[in-house]
Amino acid sequence: MTSKRANRYPPELRERAVRMLLEQRSEYHSEHATINSIAPKIGCSPDTLRAWLRQHERNNGAGDGGLTGDERQRLKALEQEVRELRRSNDILRQASAYFAKAEYDRLWKK
């Protein structure tokens, strides 16, 4: 489940902002200056734009070695599957204990 903040900026805007940032990098003396110049034009904070840039770099094989978007999505799916399997195992464990106790009680009543 995603938060409302995660959907605040559409993917097209993110892509356009990163593309604009990459195109105008050479016009500024630093990446920081580029981000601070472009962020107000897009309508987001510089930290948000920086995060989009880092994610773009990760998705394209560069960056700091973090998870790509696809890897992050796959990880979420696997975590959900683990939660479901643990819940199922707990239900089965409880059912097994219940039926084992019932069988034990039945044997003693004979």
N, C-alpha and C positions, 0 to 999 in steps of 0.2 A: 504494500500500500504506500503510495507516495503522498507527501504532504502537499498542501496548497502552494507553498513556496517553491517546490520543485517544478511546478507547472507555470510559474509566473512568466517565464520567458519562453516563447516557442522555439523549437529546434532551428527553424529557419533564421530567426534573429541571432541565435548563438553562432550559427555557421557564418552568417554575414559579418558579424562583429569580429570573429576570429580572422576571417579572410581580409577584412579591412585592416586589422592590426598587423597581419603578416605583410600586406602590401605597403604599409606606411612605416614599417620598422626603420628603413634606411633614412627616412627624413628626420628622425629624432636622434639625439645623442645617446639615449639609453632605452631599454625596454620599459623601464619604469615611467619615463617621460611619455613614451608612446601610449602606454596603458592609461595614464592620467589624462591624456589629451582626448583619447577616443571614448572612454567610458561615459562621460557626460553626454556625448553626442548620441550614444546608444540608449542612454537612460538607465544605466546600471552602475553599480559601484566598481571602483578599480579592482577590488579583491575578487568580485564576481567575474569580471573579464579575465583576470589573471588565472582564475580556476578553470575557465573555459579554455584558455590557451594551453594550460598544462594538460588538460584532458585531451585536447586535440593532438598535442605532441605525443602523448602516450598511445593514442589510437593509431598514430602513424609510425610507431616504432621508435620514437625518440623519447626524450623526457627522463623522468626520475625513476623509472622502473616500476611505477604503480600499475594498478589494474586498468586495462582498457575497458571501454564501455561494454563490449561483448563479454569479457571476463567477469566484470562486475555483475552483469545480468545473469550469467551462468552460476556464479557464486550464490546469488540470492535464490535462484531456483533450487540449487542443491541444499541450501540451508533450510528452505521450506520443506523439501523432501525428507530431510533428517528429522525435522520437528514432527512431521506426520508419522514417520516410521517409529519414532520414540513413543509417540502417543499410542500407536497401534500395539507396540510391544507392551506398554504398561497395561492396556486393556486386556491383552491376552494373558499377561502374568496374573492379573487380578482374577480373571475368569478361571484360570488353571488352579489357583489357590482355592477359589470358592468350590469348584467341583471336586477337588481333591479332599477338601474338608467334608463335603457332603458324602463322598464315598467312604471316608474314614468313619463318619458318624453312622452310616448305614451298616457297616460291618460290625460295629460294636453293639448295635441294637438287636442283632440276631440272637 
